[in-house]
Amino acid sequence: IDLTGKTEATVPSDIPAEAIRMTETVPSSLPAPLFKMGETAVHVHLSGYRKGLAKEVNLYVNTLLNGQQSFTAPINPNTGETEFKFWQYGSAQAFVLAGIGVNRVWLAPGEEIDLYIDMHQSGQMLMDRRTQKKQLPPFKSAPECYATGTYAGLTSSALYPDKPYSMNLFSKESADYKMTAAEYTQHVVQLYQLLSDSIAQSDLPSVGKELALLKLKQEAVEAMAQGDALRTYNYQMVHNQWDRNKPLDIKIDSLTAENRAALCKLFPIADEQLLMGENIMSYARSISNPLIAWPEEAGLKGTFADDLQRVIPLVQKAANISLTETDRKILESVHNPFYRDAILKMLENAQIALKEVEGKAIIEKTPEVAPDKLFEAIIAPYKGKVILVDFWNTWCGPCRMSIRANEPLKEQELKSDNLVWIYLANETSPLVTYKQAIPNIKGKHFRLNDEQWKYLCEQFKIDGIPSYVLVDKSGHYQLRNDFRDHEVMKKTLKEMIK
């Protein structure tokens, strides 16, 4: 807490001048994406660190091929430092969480960078929360993050608008289920034009405008690729209908190639510069949608969009060490060898990692019964005990957070021979990632195939994960998604195992 009465923050003296210079050197135009791979190292230095501010740093890397990769590393309490090392395929944007603040940084593959975070910002946010912003005078913050490396100049918060120029696709107002395909298309086109005009007239620096426009373009591609699903989502929100097994009372007018062509007239949807946009994950997912023939519809044959449609389905196979000869032939047909090399390197890294965890992870043998008998077969050995069945997957952030919160309780308040923890995941959890995770999760682990997972989700009307099924001592079970409130889960289980 600063008691000097200053109203403006200054850059901490322990942040190197070189990092300040590199961060403040904003490029005149946005760099092109890098089609290469390598092991990236991020060294995090927390300026003004105090033990009460944070115990660990979380790094979320939004990638072109792998979706969002998350990493957690403990902070050295004596130095206020930590580091991350991971394989990276192509340029990526990352978010760093240390304490309360969230910092944005861009990463070049195979590069070693230093990231300096001013923790006074986090302390200021803590004070704002505690005082509800009623007692503190206005305070002008200094930039809270400084970086080195190829993309250091994209770290500056001045490049990013306080209020994003976004279509807000998953809000109630983004799409109306009553819209026809033509009306929805017109809605997306008009919204894109309105927001792009606003970006052009904003006071953002030129690179900031480029970033904002790329993000908007990616969102527009997603809006058209997911238009039917977004209008279905709007219906579910309006009518509070989340039972996926119950058909809608109306029929959504499906988008066609003709509708999507209207978007292609606004901008080239396969511009490689789009791979530097902030919505890179949703864009990659949309442009590689197997249900849409983008290459044929939009003349994208031979572009990276054509390559992505071929390789994105192989990412999970590489992570599961299950590439076939047919898959390898597909890789040989891509136009940019980067994609082929990236998938093969993922496979190699998965094989190495699998050897490292061999014997450490115990996966229970899934009972060989019909799907309608599966759940009873899984819980049968623990008859007479309280059983908590947790539906989760490694890629689910809320699942991982809940599991981490429960682990200490298994040796404390919820320690009991009469409580059994069962974890059900499916094959969308990459095999290596899954085997690396479960040794740290006390309980019985089952990895289900697609048919088994789908049946159980339909049986319990599961609307997403994490989801929980509670089995009492008599063997009666029911879905308990009120357990997404961790305190409710803890209180209920404590009562049941008394």
N, C-alpha and C positions, 0 to 999 in steps of 0.2 A: 504494500500500500504506500503510495507516494504522499508524503505529508508536507511537501514543499509549496503546494498551491499551484503547481504548474498545470496548465490546461492543454498542453500539447505534448505528445510523447516524442521522445528522441530515439534514434537508433541505438540499441545497446552497444557498448564499447567492445564487447567480445565477439561481435560479428565481423569477420574479415572484410576488409575493404574490397577485395577482389569479388567476393560474393555479392556485395552491395552493387558494385559496378556492373557485374554481369546481369543482375536482376533488373537494374534500372535501364539497361541498354535494350530497349524494345525494338525488335526488328521492323523494318519499313514495310515488309510484307510477310505473310505467313509461310514458314518453311514447308517444303514438300515432305510428305510422309516417307519414312525410311523402310525399304523392303529388305531388311536383314534381321538377323537374330543373334543373341548372345546372352551371357550371364550379366545381369544388371546388379549393381551394388548401390544402395542408398544409405548414406551415413547421416543420421539425424542428430542434430545438436540442439538442445533445448536451452535457450538463453533465459536466465532468470528463473531456472527450475527450482521448485521446492517440492518435497516429497508429497505434500498434501494435494498437489495439482493433478498428478497422474502417476500410475504405476507402470503403465505400458503404453505403447504407441500402436495404433492400427493403421495399416496401409491397404487401400483398396485400389487395385489397378484395373482400369477398364480397357480391355484388349479387343483387338479385331477378331481373333480366332477363338480365344478361350473364355469369352464372357468376362465376368468380373472375378478377379483373383484376389483373395483376401489373405493378409498376413498379420500376425501379431508378434511383437517383440517386447520383452521387459526392458524397462529403463534402468540403467546403472544409476543407483541413487547418489553415488558419489560424484559422478561426472555429468549426469543429466544427458546421457547419450545412449543411442541404440543404433542398430543397423539391420538392413534387410538384404538378402541375396536371393535372386530367382532368375529363371530363364525367361527371356522376353522375346516375343515374335512380332516385329513391327513396332512402329511408334505407338505410344500409349499415354493416356492421361491417368493420373492417380490422385487420390484424395488421402490426406494424412490427418488422422485424428489424434491429437495429443491434448488431454484435458478436455475442455469444452470446445475449443476452436477447431474448425475444419479448414485445412489449407490445400490448395490446388497446385499440382506440379505436373509438368510433362516430362516423359522419360524416353530417352533414345536407347534402343536395345544394345546391350553389351557395354554400356557406359558406367563409369563410377562417378557418382555425384555426391556433393555435400549439400545438405538441406538444413538451414538455420531457422528455427522457429522462435519468435519472441513470445515467451510464456506470460509476459505482462498482459497480453491481450486476453489470455485465458483467465487470468486473475481478475481483470476488469469485468469480464462476463460473469464470473462468480459473484462479484460485488453487486453487479446489476441485478442478478437474480435475488440475492439476499435482501436488497433494499427495494426491489421492485421498481428500480430506476426513479425513485422519488427523492432520494436524499443527495445523490451525487450530482455535481455540476457537469455541464457538457464537457466532454473530453475528446479531443481530436487524436485519433490513433495514428501511429506510424504504420507503414507496411509491416505485417506480422510474419512474413516468410521471405527468405532469401535463398537463392539456389545457385549452384554452378552447373556447368554442362551445356550441351547443345541447345537445349530449350529453356535455359535460365530466363531469357527475356520474356517468356510467356507466363512467368510466375506472378507478375505484378497484378494485384487485385484491380488496378485501374483499367485493365482490359476487359473486365467482366461487369455487366450491368447489375445494379442492385436488384432490379426486377427483371427477370429473364423475358426475352421476347419469345414466348412459348405458346404453342397451341393447346397446352394442358390436356393432352389426349385422354387422360384417365380421370378427368373431372366430370361432374354431372352435366356440365354445359357444353362439353367439347363436341358431342354428336347427339342427334335426336333419333331414337329408334324408329320414329315415324317417317323419317326422310327416305325417299326413294334413292336408288343408286345415283341417279342424275343429280338430285338435290344435294346429296352428300358430297358428290364430286365438286359441285359448284361452291358448296360451303368451304371445302378444303382449299380450293383455288383462291377464293376471295380472302380467306383468313391468311393464307400465305402472302398474298399481295399486300394486304394491310400491314402485316408484321414486317415484311421486308422493306416497305416504305418507311416504317417507323425506325428501323435500324439505320437506314440511309440518312435519316434526318437527326439521328441521335448525336450526342457530343462524345461518343466513344472514339478512341484513336483508330486509325485505319485498320490496324491488325485486329483490334477489338471488334470492329464491324465485320471483318472477314470471319472471325470465329463465331460471332452471333448468327451470321447468315448461313454458315455451314451447318451449325446446329439446327437452325430452322429448316433447312433443306432436308436434313436427315429425318427430322420429325415429320415432314410432309410425306416422305417416302413411306415411313411407318404408318402414317394416317391412311394412305391408300392401300398398303399391303395388308393392314389389319382392319380395314373399314367395316367389314361385316362383324368382326369380333367386338369392335369398339361400340357399334350400335347395339349389339347384344348386351354388352356391359352396361350401356346406358339404360336399357330396359330393366335389367336386374337391379340397378340402383334406384330407378324410379319406383319399381314395384317391390323392392326389398325381397327379391326372389333369388336365392343363392343355391338352391338345390339343383345341382347339375343334371340330376336324373329326371327332372321334371321339364317337359318341353315348353317352349315359350307359347304364349297364347296367340302370337302373331308370327308371320313369316318375314324375315329380313330380306329386303330386295338386294340380291347379291351384286357386288361390283363385277364389272367385266373388263376385258382388255381395252375396250373403247373408253371406259371411264378412266382407267389408269393412263391412257394415252394423253389425257388432258394435263396430267401432271408432267409428263415428259416434254410437253411443249413449253413449260415454264423454265426449265433448266435441265442440263444434262444430268441424269440421275446416276450415271456411272463415271463422274468426274473423280479422278484419284485423289484430288484435294479433299474430298469428302471424308477420306480416311484420317483427316486431322480434326474432324469435328468432335464435339463433346458427346454426342449421342452415338458414338461409334458402335456400341454393342447392339442397340436396337436397329441401327441402320444395317449392320451386317446380317442380323437375323431376318430383316425384312427383304433385303436384296437377294438372300439365299433361300427364301421361302420356296419349298419344293412344290407348293400348290399353285405357284404363279410362274408362268414361263416368261420371266422378264427378258432373258436374252433374245427370245423370238419376238416378243411383243414390242420391245423398245430398241431393237437392233443392237443388242449388247453382246452379240457373239464375238468372241476373241478379246473381250475386256475383262477386267478384274471381277466384274459382277458375274460373268460366266464362270470364272475360276472359283469364286466363292460358293456358287451353287454346287460345285463338285466337291470342294474340300471341307466345308463346314460340317457335313454329316460324318466326316472321317475323324474329326477332332476327338469325339468321345470314344471312337474305336481305338485310336492311338493310345488314349489314356487308359483304356481297358485291355491293352495289348491284344487286340482282336482283329487287326487288319488282315484281310484276305488277299489272295492273289488278284482277284478282281479289283479290289480297292487299290492295289499298287498300280494296276494298269490305268485306273482313273487318274492317279497322281501323275503318271507319265504323260497324260494328255493335257495338263494345264499349260497355259501360255506363259505364265510367269513362274520360273523355277523356284522362286521364294516359297510359294505355297507348298510345293512338293517337299522341299527340304525341311520346311517347318514341321510338317506332319511327321516326317521320318525322324526328326530330332526329338519330337514329343514322344514317339514310340521308344526311342533309345533311352531317353531320360526316365520313362515309366519303367522300363525293364531294370534299369540300375536301381531305382528307388524301391522296386518290388523286392529285390534281393536284400536290401537293407532292412526291410521290415519282416522278412520271412521268419516265421516262428513267434513273432511278437503279437500278432493279431489272431484272435480266435473267432471264427465265423461258425455259428451253429449250423448243423445240417438241417436244411428245410425239410419238414416231413413230406414224404412222397404220397400225398393224398390229393383228392380232387379239390379244386379251389373252394368249394362250398364247405369243406371239412377242415380247411387249413387253419383257421383261427383257433378252433377248438383243439386241434392237434398241437399247436404251438404252446398253448397255455396249460394243456393237460398235465405235464409233469409237475406243475406247481399248485395243484389242487389244494384248497384249504388256506392259501395265502392271498394276501393283497397283491395284485399285479398291475403295474402301470405300463401300458403299451404305448410307446412313443413312435409315431410315424414321422420320419425325418429324412433328410438327405444332406450330403456334405456341402452342396452348393447353396443351401438355405441358411441365410444369415440369422434370422430369428430362431431357427432350430439350434444352431450352434450356441447362440447366446443363452438360450434356456438350458441347454445341457451343461454349459459352463457354470451357470448359477446353481444347478442341482448337485454337481459333483461334491462340493464340500459338505453338503447336507447328508450325503450318504455315510459319512463318518461322524456326523454330529446329530442333529435333531431327528433325522430320518434313518438312523442306523438301526436296522432290525432284520432278524432272520425271517420275519414274516412279511417282508416287503420285497418283491421281485421287480427288477427293472428290465423290460424287454424293449429292444430297439429294432424297428423295421425300416429298412431302406430299400431302394431298388437299384437297378443297374445304371440309372442316370448318375449315380455317384461313381465317379471314376474309381476303378478298382484300387489303384495305388493310393489315391487320396483317402479312400475309405479305410484301407488297411493301416494307413498312417494315423488315422483319427481314433479308431476304436480301442486301441490299447489304453487310451486315457479316459475312456468312458466305461465305468464299472456297470456291468449288466450282461444280458444275453443278447447277442447280435445276430440278426437274420438278414440276408441280402436276397430279396425276392426278384423273380423274373417279371416281365411286363404283365403277363396274364394274371399272376398271383396278386401283384400290386393293384392292378385295375379292379379285380374282383373285390378285394377288401375295401378299396376306396368307395366302390358302389355299395357294398354291404353296409358300411357305416355312414354313407352320405358325407364323405370327407370333402370339404370345400377348399382345402389347401393345407400346407404344412407350416409349422408343426401342428399335428392333431394328436389327441390323446384318447385312448380307450381305457377305462378303469374297470378292473375285475375285482369284485369283492370276495370274501372268504367262502361264500356259498357258490361261487362260480358265475353269478350274474354279472353281465357286463353292459356298458353303455358308453357312447361317445361323450367325452367331457371336455369340450373346447373352451369351457370357462377356465380350464387349467392354463390357458394362454396368459392368464393373470397369475403370475408366479406365487403370489401370496395366497391365492385361493387354493392352488395345488398343494402348497406346503401345509396349510391349515387342515385341509381335508385328509391328507395322508397321515398327518400326526394323530388325528382323531381315530383313524381306522386301525392304526397299528398299536394303539394303547394296550 
